[in-house]
Amino acid sequence: MNINFSSLRNHTIRNFNVYLLEKFIRGFGVIFILKFFSEIFSKTFLGYFLYYESILFILISFSGLSINKIIIRLLNEKKYSSVRIIKTSFTLNLISTFIVIILSIVFIDFKDAVGIKFFISFSFTLVSSLFIALESYYDSVKSPHVYIFPKLVIFIFIFILKIYAIIEKKDIDLFLIFNALEYLLLGSYYFYKLSIKKFNSIIFDKQIIRELLKSAFPLLITSSAVILSLKLDQLLIKGYLGIDSNAIYGSSIKIIDYLIILPTLFLKTVYPNFIILNVNNKLNFNKTLNRSFYLLLFFSVISILIINVFSKNITLYIFNDQSGEISFYLKLLSPMILFYCIQNLYNNLIYTLKLEKKYMFRSLIGLILNLVLNIILIPYIGILGAVISTLFTLFFSSIIFHLIDKQMRSYFKILIKFPF
């Protein structure tokens, strides 16, 4: 099969710029919201904000069923019509989201009215899980701008309303209402697009469901394990040390989350290329892996240096961190960026090679390791225990596991080979 590499590269660059624009605007918007939120409201409210955001990340991982990359793979393989794939995927996400909402209401322990308000507002983010299939479709046809630009318009509109609620009204309830409104508007737009493409009807295609769930089941366990591993520390910190301590640690993690946006977008953009090159041109596939590794390594080193030089300025500006506590933990957590980059590159490789069970096995070990270390260390050394647990778990998941595993070790040699 002949591949137009020039066209492939141009599509990749264009789509990366689209993803980058969205995350750049959204990232700066959220940073300013957190800045004003920290200045106007108490540290306790910031702790609630970060705590329930963490819970919703976990719930989204369940409701989304981790099928986005499986959908892209099915669409590229062209075994089934795109209409059948999208309709069936939409049906699955509709069922899973409903189940997650019911279970979360039953099992989450709400201790006060403030917690209930935050949960209700943030639970509207689950709307995004319903339309994973639609986003995957546009990603697969290399047209992410179709859904990203409207998302940006809605985000900017709601951002203005949120700033008004924080600065002018100083009203946390109004802020939470606007937070929910963003996802209601987004859901309305997505349903309109589903209708236009005739994707909005419910289909239960057993063959596609079987294939989706067969691949997605280990990925669902995997993504849930990954999200739990990343967010578990915040839940345990709140339990052991209180909501204010969670505000300190969660703020440090939040900055790390924003810094890994760029490599995450890069890997999301090149993933469809990984699938194409692996099937049609193994040499270029290996070259792409190798160059991706060194690009991510360069980004990680620069980011870690920036954090260690400017952490006080960053945390003082965003979180009004007069005590320097957030800055201190941010510096300690900075190697997370390197581990994230290596781990996510391997994730792309694992998805491409259809080794989802290997991914699941790695993630479950990481979750158990993280849980045990957090339970042992947090009660004795506080937030520092969570930092140690997180760094060691990521070091294991990104490097040690792939050196132990024979198949992954062979690709590790490809990654580290000097590209010039």
C-alpha positions in Angstrom: 0.0 0.0 0.0 1.4 3.4 -1.0 1.4 6.1 1.7 1.6 9.8 1.0 4.0 10.7 3.8 4.0 14.4 3.0 0.2 14.4 3.3 0.4 12.4 6.5 2.9 14.8 8.0 0.9 17.9 7.0 -2.3 16.4 8.5 -0.4 15.6 11.7 1.0 19.1 12.0 -2.3 20.8 11.3 -4.2 18.6 13.8 -1.5 19.1 16.4 -1.9 22.9 16.1 -5.7 22.6 16.5 -5.3 20.5 19.7 -2.6 22.8 20.9 -4.8 25.9 20.4 -7.7 24.4 22.4 -5.5 23.3 25.3 -3.5 26.6 25.3 -6.7 28.7 25.6 -8.4 26.2 28.0 -5.3 25.9 30.1 -4.8 29.6 30.5 -8.5 30.0 31.2 -8.5 27.5 34.0 -5.2 28.9 35.4 -6.9 32.3 35.7 -10.0 30.8 37.3 -7.8 29.0 39.9 -5.9 32.2 40.5 -9.1 34.3 41.2 -10.7 31.3 43.0 -7.7 31.1 45.4 -7.7 34.9 46.0 -11.5 35.3 46.6 -12.4 32.0 48.3 -10.8 30.1 51.2 -8.3 27.3 50.9 -11.1 24.9 52.0 -13.1 25.8 48.9 -10.0 25.2 46.7 -9.6 21.8 48.4 -13.2 20.9 47.5 -12.7 22.1 43.9 -9.6 19.9 43.4 -11.1 16.9 45.4 -14.3 16.6 43.4 -12.5 17.3 40.2 -10.4 14.2 41.0 -13.5 12.1 41.8 -15.0 13.1 38.4 -11.8 12.1 36.6 -12.3 8.6 38.1 -16.0 8.5 37.1 -15.3 9.6 33.6 -12.7 6.9 33.1 -15.5 4.3 34.0 -18.3 6.0 31.9 -16.0 6.4 28.9 -15.2 2.7 28.8 -11.7 3.6 27.4 -13.0 2.9 23.9 -11.8 6.1 22.1 -8.6 4.6 20.7 -10.4 1.3 19.9 -13.0 3.2 17.9 -10.2 5.0 16.0 -8.6 1.7 15.3 -11.8 0.1 14.1 -12.6 3.1 11.8 -9.1 2.9 10.3 -9.4 -0.9 9.8 -12.7 -0.3 7.9 -14.1 -3.7 8.9 -17.5 -2.0 9.6 -19.2 1.1 8.4 -18.5 4.2 10.3 -22.2 4.7 11.0 -22.5 1.3 12.7 -19.4 1.9 14.8 -20.4 5.3 16.0 -24.0 4.5 16.7 -23.0 1.3 18.6 -20.3 3.2 20.6 -22.7 6.0 21.5 -25.2 3.4 22.8 -22.5 1.8 25.0 -21.4 5.1 26.4 -25.0 6.1 27.1 -25.6 2.9 29.1 -22.3 3.2 31.0 -22.8 6.9 31.9 -26.2 6.2 33.3 -24.8 3.3 35.4 -21.9 5.4 36.7 -24.3 8.3 37.7 -26.5 5.9 39.7 -23.6 4.1 41.4 -21.9 7.4 42.3 -25.0 8.7 44.0 -25.4 5.5 46.0 -21.7 5.0 47.1 -20.1 8.5 47.4 -20.2 9.6 51.0 -21.2 13.3 51.2 -20.5 14.8 54.5 -21.9 18.3 54.0 -24.0 20.4 51.7 -21.0 22.1 50.1 -19.7 18.7 49.0 -23.0 17.8 47.4 -23.1 21.1 45.5 -19.6 20.6 44.1 -20.4 17.0 43.1 -23.6 18.0 41.3 -21.9 20.7 39.4 -18.8 18.6 38.4 -21.0 15.6 37.6 -22.2 17.4 34.5 -18.7 16.7 33.0 -19.9 13.1 32.5 -21.9 14.5 29.5 -18.6 14.5 27.6 -18.4 10.7 28.0 -21.5 10.3 25.9 -19.8 11.8 22.8 -16.5 10.0 22.8 -17.5 8.2 19.7 -18.2 11.4 17.8 -14.8 12.9 18.8 -13.1 9.7 17.8 -14.8 9.8 14.4 -13.5 13.3 13.7 -10.0 12.4 15.0 -9.9 9.4 12.7 -10.8 11.4 9.6 -8.2 14.0 10.7 -10.8 16.8 11.3 -10.7 17.5 15.0 -11.4 21.2 14.3 -15.1 20.3 13.7 -15.6 19.7 17.5 -12.7 21.6 19.0 -13.6 25.1 17.7 -17.2 25.0 19.1 -15.9 23.6 22.4 -13.6 26.6 22.5 -16.4 29.1 21.9 -18.5 27.5 24.6 -15.5 27.5 27.0 -14.7 31.2 26.4 -18.3 32.2 27.0 -18.6 30.2 30.2 -15.1 31.4 31.3 -16.4 35.0 31.2 -19.4 34.0 33.3 -17.3 32.2 35.8 -15.0 35.1 36.3 -18.0 37.3 36.8 -19.4 34.9 39.4 -16.0 34.9 41.3 -14.9 38.5 41.1 -18.1 40.5 40.9 -20.5 38.4 42.8 -18.2 36.3 44.9 -20.8 33.6 44.7 -19.7 30.0 44.8 -23.2 28.7 43.9 -23.4 30.9 40.8 -19.9 29.6 39.8 -21.0 26.0 40.1 -24.2 26.7 38.1 -22.0 28.2 35.2 -19.7 25.2 35.5 -22.6 22.8 34.9 -24.0 25.0 32.1 -20.7 24.6 30.1 -21.3 20.9 29.7 -25.1 21.3 29.0 -24.2 23.6 26.1 -21.5 21.2 24.9 -23.8 18.2 25.0 -26.5 20.1 23.1 -24.0 20.9 20.3 -22.7 17.4 20.2 -26.2 16.0 19.9 -26.8 18.4 17.0 -23.7 17.0 15.2 -24.8 13.5 15.9 -28.2 14.3 14.2 -26.5 16.0 11.2 -24.3 12.9 10.6 -27.3 10.6 11.3 -25.3 9.0 14.2 -27.9 9.8 16.9 -30.0 6.7 16.8 -29.3 3.8 19.2 -28.0 0.6 17.7 -26.9 -2.5 19.6 -24.7 -4.2 17.0 -23.6 -7.4 18.8 -20.5 -8.0 16.6 -19.2 -4.5 17.1 -20.0 -4.5 20.8 -18.2 -7.8 21.2 -15.1 -6.4 19.5 -15.2 -3.1 21.4 -15.7 -4.7 24.8 -13.1 -7.4 24.1 -10.5 -4.8 23.5 -11.9 -2.2 25.9 -12.3 -4.5 28.9 -8.6 -4.6 29.7 -8.4 -0.9 28.8 -11.2 0.0 31.1 -9.5 -1.8 34.0 -6.3 -0.2 32.9 -7.5 3.4 32.6 -9.4 3.0 35.8 -6.3 1.7 37.5 -4.2 4.6 36.0 -6.7 7.3 37.1 -7.1 5.8 40.5 -3.3 5.6 40.9 -3.0 9.2 39.9 -5.9 10.5 42.0 -5.8 8.1 44.9 -3.3 10.2 46.7 -5.6 13.2 46.8 -8.4 11.1 48.2 -6.2 9.6 50.9 -4.7 13.0 51.7 -8.2 14.4 52.3 -9.0 11.4 54.5 -5.8 11.4 56.6 -4.8 15.1 56.6 -7.9 17.1 55.7 -9.2 19.2 52.8 -6.7 22.0 53.2 -3.7 19.6 52.8 -5.4 18.3 49.7 -5.5 21.9 48.4 -1.7 22.2 48.7 -0.9 18.8 47.1 -3.7 19.1 44.5 -2.4 22.5 43.4 1.1 21.1 42.8 -0.4 18.2 40.7 -2.6 20.7 38.8 0.4 22.5 37.5 2.1 19.2 36.4 -1.1 18.3 34.6 -1.0 21.5 32.6 2.7 21.0 31.7 2.1 17.5 30.3 -0.7 18.8 28.0 1.8 19.4 25.1 3.3 15.9 25.0 -0.2 14.4 25.5 -1.5 16.3 22.5 1.6 15.3 20.4 1.0 11.6 21.2 -2.7 11.9 20.5 -2.0 13.5 17.1 0.6 10.9 16.0 -1.4 7.8 17.2 -3.4 7.3 13.9 0.0 7.5 12.1 1.4 4.8 14.4 -1.4 2.5 13.3 -0.8 3.2 9.6 3.0 2.9 9.7 3.0 -0.2 11.8 1.0 -2.0 9.1 2.6 -0.6 6.0 6.1 0.6 6.8 7.9 -0.9 9.8 11.1 1.1 9.3 9.3 4.4 9.4 7.3 3.2 12.4 10.5 2.6 14.3 11.9 5.9 13.2 8.7 7.7 14.4 9.0 5.9 17.8 12.6 6.9 18.2 12.1 10.6 17.2 9.0 10.8 19.4 11.1 9.6 22.4 13.8 12.2 21.9 11.3 15.0 21.3 9.5 14.1 24.5 12.8 13.8 26.4 13.8 17.3 25.3 10.4 18.7 26.4 10.6 16.9 29.8 14.1 18.2 30.6 13.2 21.8 29.7 9.9 21.6 31.7 11.7 20.2 34.8 14.3 23.0 34.6 11.6 25.7 34.3 9.8 24.3 37.3 12.9 24.2 39.5 13.9 27.8 38.5 10.5 29.5 38.5 8.3 27.4 40.8 8.0 30.1 43.5 6.9 32.7 40.9 4.4 30.3 39.3 2.7 29.2 42.5 2.7 32.7 44.0 1.0 34.1 40.9 -1.6 31.3 40.4 -2.3 30.2 44.0 -1.0 33.2 46.0 1.4 30.7 47.7 2.9 33.0 50.3 4.2 30.1 52.5 6.0 28.4 49.6 4.4 25.0 50.4 3.0 24.4 46.9 6.2 25.5 45.3 8.2 23.0 47.5 6.0 20.0 46.5 5.9 21.2 42.8 9.7 21.0 42.6 9.7 17.5 44.1 7.0 16.3 41.7 8.6 17.7 38.6 10.2 14.4 37.5 6.6 13.2 36.9 6.7 15.0 33.6 9.5 12.7 32.3 7.8 9.6 33.6 4.5 10.6 32.1 6.0 11.2 28.7 7.8 7.8 28.5 4.7 6.0 29.9 2.3 7.6 27.4 4.6 6.9 24.5 4.6 3.2 25.5 0.8 3.5 25.8 0.6 4.5 22.1 2.9 1.6 21.2 0.8 -0.9 23.3 -2.5 0.3 21.6 -0.9 0.0 18.2 0.4 -3.5 18.8 -3.0 -4.6 20.4 -1.3 -5.5 23.6 -4.0 -4.2 25.9 -3.6 -7.0 28.4 0.0 -6.1 29.0 -1.1 -2.5 29.6 -3.7 -3.7 32.1 -1.2 -5.9 33.9 1.2 -2.9 34.2 -1.5 -0.6 35.5 -2.8 -3.0 38.1 0.7 -3.5 39.5 1.1 0.3 39.6 -2.2 0.8 41.3 -1.4 -1.7 44.0 2.1 -0.3 44.5 0.7 3.2 44.8 -2.0 2.3 47.2 0.3 0.4 49.5 2.9 3.1 49.6 0.3 5.9 50.2 -1.3 4.0 53.0 2.1 3.4 54.7 3.7 6.8 54.1 0.9 9.4 54.3 0.0 8.8 57.9 3.7 9.2 59.0 5.2 11.8 56.7 2.1 13.5 55.3 2.1 15.1 51.8 5.7 14.0 51.3 4.6 10.4 51.5 2.2 11.0 48.6 5.0 12.6 46.6 7.3 9.6 47.2 4.5 7.1 46.3 3.6 8.9 43.1 7.2 9.3 41.8 8.1 5.7 42.6 5.0 4.3 41.0 5.5 6.3 37.8 9.2 5.3 37.7 8.1 1.6 37.9 5.3 2.0 35.3 7.3 4.0 32.8 10.8 2.4 33.0 11.2 -0.6 35.2 8.2 -2.6 33.9 9.3 -2.1 30.2 12.9 -3.2 31.0 11.6 -6.4 32.7 9.1 -7.3 30.0 11.0 -9.0 27.1 8.8 -7.7 24.3 8.8 -4.1 25.6 12.6 -4.3 26.2 13.2 -4.8 22.5 11.3 -1.5 21.8 13.2 0.3 24.5 16.4 -0.3 22.5 14.6 1.3 19.5 13.6 4.3 21.6 17.0 5.1 23.1 19.0 4.6 19.8 20.5 8.0 19.0 18.5 9.3 16.0 21.4 11.1 14.2 
